[in-house]
């Protein structure tokens, strides 16, 4: 009964492969969960720093329950309706800067302190943290995370991808109005 033994071995091999695939999937899921937790911790640190007036970097992250949906000139949106409402309400008269990112994107988490600093340096603009995984229509054309998109009066005026902190600062200088130029122009 070599065929029966061979069939039993094949069955065990298939189960072993299925178990290995299940373990790989669980490992990938664990890695994604860890990346998401790191991203959320970084976002909480930036947002809690903004709420308290500190830099947001290097401090201890706020607890999950303390993460505000809105704070000052920064919003975190999930879903198409929330994104459209925020763009309409905040972008009617000024600049809206959207950071399209994802919980699994480590570079997105690395750019959060710079995004938080920009929101403090440009109080006349509004800054939006948007998760591409919750915006299937709006983020359909987002090819890289993070992608920073600039809107004026509801219209997209610029977009930058694969950017480092200095690149974001340069774009903010180009599009933002921090009030200093107005003060200089008056004198």
SVG drawing of the C-alpha trace seen along z (x, -y; Angstrom):
<svg xmlns="http://www.w3.org/2000/svg" viewBox="-20 -101 35 103">
<polyline fill="none" stroke="black" stroke-width="0.4" points="0.0,0.0 2.6,-2.5 -0.2,-4.5 -2.0,-4.9 1.3,-5.9 2.0,-8.3 -1.5,-9.8 -1.1,-10.2 2.2,-11.9 0.7,-14.2 -2.1,-15.0 0.3,-15.8 2.4,-17.9 -0.6,-19.9 -1.6,-20.4 2.0,-21.5 1.9,-24.0 -1.5,-25.3 -0.1,-25.7 3.0,-27.5 0.9,-29.8 -1.3,-30.5 1.7,-31.3 3.1,-33.6 -0.3,-35.4 -0.5,-35.7 3.1,-37.1 2.3,-39.6 -0.9,-40.6 1.2,-41.0 3.7,-43.2 0.9,-45.3 -0.6,-45.7 2.7,-46.8 3.2,-49.3 -0.3,-50.6 0.3,-51.0 3.6,-52.8 1.9,-55.2 -1.0,-55.8 1.4,-56.4 3.3,-59.0 0.0,-60.7 -1.1,-60.8 2.2,-62.3 2.0,-65.0 -1.7,-65.8 -1.2,-65.8 1.8,-68.0 -0.2,-70.4 -3.0,-70.5 -0.6,-71.2 1.6,-73.6 4.7,-71.5 6.7,-70.2 5.0,-66.9 8.2,-65.1 10.0,-63.1 7.2,-63.2 5.3,-60.2 2.4,-59.4 -1.1,-60.1 -3.4,-57.1 -5.6,-55.9 -8.7,-57.4 -7.1,-60.9 -6.6,-61.1 -8.8,-64.0 -10.7,-64.0 -9.9,-67.6 -7.5,-70.0 -6.7,-73.6 -5.9,-73.7 -5.5,-69.9 -8.1,-67.2 -7.9,-63.5 -10.5,-62.1 -11.7,-58.6 -14.2,-58.1 -15.2,-59.9 -18.0,-62.0 -15.7,-63.2 -13.0,-64.1 -15.4,-66.0 -17.0,-67.9 -13.5,-68.9 -12.3,-70.1 -15.5,-72.1 -15.6,-73.6 -11.9,-74.3 -11.0,-75.1 -13.6,-77.6 -11.3,-80.6 -7.8,-79.2 -5.2,-76.6 -5.8,-72.9 -2.8,-70.6 -3.7,-66.9 -1.3,-64.2 -2.4,-61.0 -0.8,-58.2 -1.5,-54.7 -1.1,-53.0 1.3,-50.5 3.6,-53.2 6.7,-53.8 7.7,-56.9 4.3,-58.4 4.9,-58.1 8.4,-59.6 6.8,-62.7 4.2,-63.3 6.5,-65.6 7.2,-67.8 3.5,-67.9 2.7,-68.9 5.4,-71.6 4.0,-72.9 0.5,-73.2 2.0,-75.3 4.1,-77.4 1.1,-78.1 -1.9,-78.8 -3.9,-80.2 -3.9,-76.9 -5.7,-73.7 -3.9,-70.3 -5.6,-67.0 -4.4,-63.5 -6.1,-61.2 -5.8,-57.4 -5.8,-56.1 -7.3,-52.8 -10.5,-54.6 -10.7,-56.8 -11.1,-54.4 -12.4,-57.1 -10.5,-60.2 -7.2,-58.3 -7.6,-56.2 -4.8,-58.2 -2.4,-58.3 0.5,-56.2 2.9,-56.7 2.5,-57.3 2.9,-59.9 1.5,-62.2 1.0,-65.8 -1.8,-67.5 -2.5,-71.3 -6.0,-72.6 -7.2,-76.2 -10.9,-77.0 -11.6,-73.3 -9.4,-72.9 -6.2,-70.8 -3.3,-73.2 -0.2,-71.0 0.9,-67.6 4.2,-66.2 5.3,-62.7 8.5,-60.9 9.3,-64.0 11.6,-64.5 11.0,-67.0 12.9,-69.8 10.8,-69.2 7.6,-69.7 9.0,-72.8 9.8,-74.2 6.3,-73.5 4.7,-75.1 6.9,-78.2 5.6,-78.2 1.9,-77.8 1.5,-78.9 0.9,-82.2 2.5,-82.4 1.6,-86.1 5.2,-87.3 5.1,-88.6 1.9,-90.6 3.6,-92.2 6.7,-93.1 4.6,-94.5 2.7,-96.8 5.9,-98.5"/>
</svg>
